[in-house]
C-alpha cells in the first residue's frame, strides 16, 4: 500500500472502533494529556513537561482520569487518545501512540473480555487484511497453564526465588541469568515469560492470558478463591501484546499501600520519584463501584489485524 492508502486504512480502523463503542452505548469521553501523576507502575517512564506556570508529565495512559469519571457516576465510557512513554522505538512501540481505554462500572473483568473478543472480531470482519489466520477462536490460558504448557514449570512448586533460579539454570541454561542476589522472583518470571513463552505465542493467532501472579497486580484485584493471582488479562494477536485488562481495585487503603511499594521500587531501580496519584486517590475516596477496564494500543491492534504498519 502507498502512504495515502495506509492513512485511509488507519483512520477507517479508528472510525470503526468508535462505531463499535457507539453501537454498544458507550460514552466517548476526553481526559487531560498533561497530568500530575501519569501512573504508578515502576517501569513506566513518562515525559516531563516544564513551563513557566505549570510543571507536569505527559500521560502514559488516561487511566486515572477515566477512574475519576467513574467516581462521578459515569458507567460505560471509552476514549481514544495519545499517550506517551519514554521507551526505545521498536516495531511495536513509539514514544507517542494512540491508546484506547474503556471501562464498565458494576461489571467483572470477564465482561471486558467479552467486549475485547467482540471488538477484535468486528474489526477482522470489517478491515482488509493480509492476515488470514485471525478468523478462528481465541486460545485462553491462565498464566499457570501457560507456564506448564510452554516451560513445563508448575509455578505452584516454584514460589521460592531460589528454587525458580535453580530450575532456570538447570533447564534453560541458554538464558542469561544475573546473580541471584540481583534479581527478584518477578525478574525470573519475566526471564522465562519473555524468552520462552512470548515467542511461542506467535503460533497461536489470538490469545488471552489471565490470572497473573499477585505480585504483578498493579491496580487490579486479587482472585478471591486464589489470592496468589490477580484478576487481570492480556490479549495477544500474532504474538504481539495488544492490551492489558484489570478487574479494578477500588479499595483506597490497599491502593495507597501498593503506591508506597511501587514508589520504593522505582527509587531503588531508577532513583526517580513517583508523584502521589492524587486524582486516583481522590476518585477512590469519592467511591468507585466495582469496575473493570482495559488499555489497548490502537496502532498495534490495527497492525495485527491488517498486516500493515499503521504507526
N, C-alpha and C positions, 0 to 999 in steps of 0.2 A: 504494500500500500504506500502511496505517496503521503506527504505531510498533510495535505488537505483532507484526504480520506481518513487518516488516523485521528485528526482533530474531530471530524464529524462523528467517528465511531466513539471516541471518548465522551463527547458531550451528549450523544444519544444514550450511552450507557448511564450517565449521571441522571438524565431525564427519566429513564426507565426506572431507576432506583426510587426517585421521587414519586413516580406514578404508583409503584408498588405500595409505598407507605401511605399515599393518599387513598388508595383503594382499601387499605386496612384501617382507615380512620385515625391515623396518627397525625399529630400536630407538628408542623415544620417550625422549629424554633431556632433562635440565634443565641450565641454566647460570646463573651469578650475574648479577644485574641491576646491582649496584654493582661497578665494576671499577676497576683501577688505570690501565689504558690502554684506551680504547674503540675505538681504530682509529688508523691512521697516515695515512689519506688527508688531504691538506692542507685540503680544502674541507669536511670533515665537522665540524660544530660540536656538541660534546657539552654536556650539562648537568652542572654541578659539584654534588657533594653534600658538605656540610660538617657535621660532627658533633663532639661532644665527644671521642670516642675514635677516630674514623676519618674520613679525608677521601678522596674518590674521585670517580668520574664515572659517570653512568648509561650503560649500554652503548648504542652506536649500532648494534650488531649482536652476536650471540653468537659471531662467527667465531673469535676467538682461543681461547675456551674449548671450542669444538667441536673445534678442531685439537688442543687439549690432550687431549681424549678419544681422538682418532685416535692420538696418540702413546702412549697406554696400551693400544692394541691393539683398540679398537672399530672396526668396519669399515663398517657401514651404519647411519647414525644420522640422526635428524631432530629438530627442535624447533620448536614454535610458542610464541613469547614476545614480550612487549612490548619494543620498542626505542624510543630517544629521540633526537631530533635537533632542535637549536635553530635551526630554519629557519622562514620565514614560512608561516602557514597558507594553504592553497590548496585547490582542488578535488581535488587528488591527494596532498596531504600534510597530516598532523597531527603536532605535536611528539611525541605518544605514539601508536605504531601497532603493529600485530601483524606480526611478521616470521616467516616460515617459512624455515628453512635446513635443507638436507640435504647429506650428504657420503657419498661412496663411496670407501673405500680400495681401492687396487690397480685403479683404473679411470681411463680417459681421460675428458676432459670431453664427448666425444661420447656417452658413456653417460648423463650428466646431461641432455644434450639430448633423448635418447630418453625419459627419465623425465618431463621437462617437458612434452613433447608429449602423453604418455600421461595425465598428471595433468590437464592442461587439457581434453583431450577427454573424460575421465571426468566432470569437473565440468560440462562443457557438456551431457553426456547426462543428468546427474542433477538439475540445478537448473532451476527455471522461469526463463525468460529473456524480456526484452523485445527481445533482440537475436537476429535470425535469420540473421546473416551470419557466424557463427563456426563453421559446420559444415564449411567447406572445409579444404583442406590449408594448411600453413604455407608462406609465402614465406621463402626463406632466401638471404641475400646476405652476402658479405664486405663490410667497410667500403669497400674499394677499389671493389667493384662498385656499392655504393650511391652513392658519390660520382660515379662515371661515369654512373649512371642518372639521378640527380636534379640534379646540378650540371654534368655534362659535364666534370668535372675529373679528370684522371688523377693521383692522388696520387703515383705514381712519378715524375712530372715536376715535382712541386712540393714537394720535400722541404726546399727552402730557404725560410726565412721571408720574405725579401724578394720572392721570386718569387710566393709564395702571396698576400702582401699586395697586390702589384700586380694579380694576377689578380682578386681580390675587388673591388678598386677599379674595375677596367675592366668586369667582367661583372655585378657586383652592387652598383651604385652606390647602390641604395636602402638598403643595410645600413649602419648606423652603425659607423665604424671609428675606434678610438682612434689616437693617433700610433704610428708603427711601433716607436718605442723603448719604448713602454708595454705591448707585447704579446709573447707567445711564439708559437711555431708552434702549440702546442696551443690557445692562445686563438683563433687564426684558424680552426683546425679546428672548434672549438665554435661560433664565429660562423656558420659555414656549416651545421654539423650541426643546431643548434637552430633556426635561422631558415629554412633551405631544406629539409633532409631530413626532420626530425621532423614538420613539418606535412603532408608528403606521405604519411607512414605511416598516416594516418587512412583513406586509400583502400585499404589492404591490411589486412584484419581481423586476421590472425595472421602476425607477422613475427619472424624471428630474424636478428639482425645479429651477425656474428662477425669475429674477427681484427682487433681494434682496433690502432692504432699502438703500437709497443713503448714509447713514452714514457708510455702510459696502462696499463701492465701491472699496476701496483699489486702485488697478491700472486699474480699468475699467471705461468706460464712463457712463454718466447718460443718461437715455432714453429721447429723445428729446421731445416727447409729454407727458411725465410724469416724470419730474426730481426728483420726490420723490423716484424713484427707479433707480437702476443701471443695466446695461446690462451685466449680469453675471448669469451663471447657475452652479448647482452642480448635479452630477449624483449619484444615489444610486442603488445598487444591493443587493437585500435581506436585506435591511435596513442598509447597510454599505455604507458610503460615499466613492466613488471611485475617483472622480475627480472634479476639480474646473476650470471653464472656464471664461475668461474675453473677452469682446469686448475692445480692448486695448486703454487705454488713451495715446494719443500721444502729448498732449499739455504740454510743458515743464513747463510753469509758474503754471498751476494748479497742476502738479505733485510735484513741489517744495513746494507748499503750503500744500499739503497732507503729504509730508515728515515732514514738521515742526510740523504739528498736531500729527502725529504718534510718532515723537521723544518726544514731550512733554508728550504724554500719557504713553509711555514706561518709561520715567523718573519718572513720578508720581506713576506708578504702581510698577515698579521693581527697581527703582534707577539705571538704566542702560542706556547707550547711544546707539543710532542707528547711526553708521557712515554715513556720506553723501554718497549716492549711485552714485558715480562719473561715473561709467560705464553706468548706466541708464541715467543720466543727459546728458552725452556726446552723447549717442545714440539719445536721443530726440532732442538735439541741431543740430546734423547732419541731422536729419529728418527721421522719421519712417512713412511709408504710413499707412493709416487706416488698421488695422490688428486685428486678433483675435487669441487667443491661449488658451491652456488648459494644466493643470498638472494632471497626473493620477498616482496613486500608483500602480505599476505593480503587486506586491505580492497580494495586496487587490483585484485587478481585477481578477487575476488568481484564487485566493482562492474562490471568489464569484462564478465564473463560474464552477470550478471543484468540489467544496465542500471539497477540501483537504487543509491542512495547508502547504503552499509553502514558508513561510518565511525562 
